[in-house]
Each structure stands twice: as structure tokens, then as C-alpha cells.
């Protein structure tokens, strides 16, 4: 873990986490990596809405998405999330 994340990364991450739907996605992903279709069903989101929220989380560096066959596997980047949380105490 780095000593300090950049201000712009911190802002992007916190902005991404401030949305209730994205926070719910992070909560789901904290339990396990999961297929995007399962996230969609669990949170009752439309495909375009889920895609939008995952894009924001990806751009903030909080999740990664890997295509496995016809499915998209979504994984939480625990190190990146930990850096954001740690930066809150350093602010």
C-alpha cells in the first residue's frame, strides 16, 4: 500500500462511493467476486444502469472487470479501497 494516494484519485474514489447504488455494488463485491449478471439480479438494476455504475467504479480504480467466456466477472480491488479508507484518517 502506498503512503498516500493522489488527491484526484481520492476525489474520484470518494465520489464513486458516495452513490448509494455504487456503495451497494461494493458491499456485494466485498463478499465475493461475481458475474455482472448476478449483480444485476441481486440489486435489480437494468443492464445499462449497471454498466454505468461499474464504469464509474472501474475508472475510480475500485473494481476490475474480466470477460470469462460470455460473462463479465467483477472483482473489488481491496488494496485500492483500503488506500482510500486509510487516506481519510490522514486528511
N, C-alpha and C positions, 0 to 999 in steps of 0.2 A: 504494500500500500504506500502511495506517495505521501509525503508530508502535507501537501496542500494541493487541492485541485484549483484550476484556474477559475477566476471569477465568472467568466462566461459559461463554463461547464457547470458550475454550481447553480447559476441562474437558470440555465436550460433544464437541469435536473429537477430543481425545486418547482419550476413552472410545470413540468411534466407531471410531477407527483401531486400537484395541487388540484388536479381534476379528479372528481370522485370516481369516474369510470376507470381512469388510468390507475388510480390507487387500488381499486378493486382488482384490476388485472395483476398488479404487482403482488397483492395479497395471494391471489391464486397461484402465481408463479413461484412464490416463496415456498409453497408446499412441494411443488414438483414442476419439472419441465413438461410442457403439454402441447398437444396439437392445437393449432389455431381454431380448428372446427370445434374442439371440445370447449375452448374458452368462450367461443361464440354461443354455444348451447348453455353453458353454465351461467353466463351473465345476460343471456337473452338479448344479444346485440345483432344488428344487421351486419352482413359481411362488409359493406363499405364503411360503416362506423367502426367496426373492429379494426379494419385495415388502417383507418386514420389514426386511431389511438396507438396502435402498435408502431406506426411510423414515427409518431412523436416520441415514444419511449425509446425506439431504436436510435433516432437522431440525438437524443439526450445521452445515449450510451448505456442505458439501463437494461436493455434486453437485446438478445440476438435471435435471429430467425434463420433456420436452416431448412431447406427443402429436402424432405426424405420421401422419395417416391412422389406421390401426388399430394402429400401432406406437408404442412409447414409446421415444424417443431419450434416452439418458442421457449427460450430459456432466460431466466433472470440473471443478470451479471451481479452477483453478490458483492464482489470486490468494489465495483463502481458504486453500488448502493451504500456500501459501508463507508466509502470515501465521502459521499455526500453527507451521511449522518455524522461522521466524525468532524466534518467541516462546520457543522452547526455549533459544536462546542468551542471551536477555535475562532468563531466570528466575534 
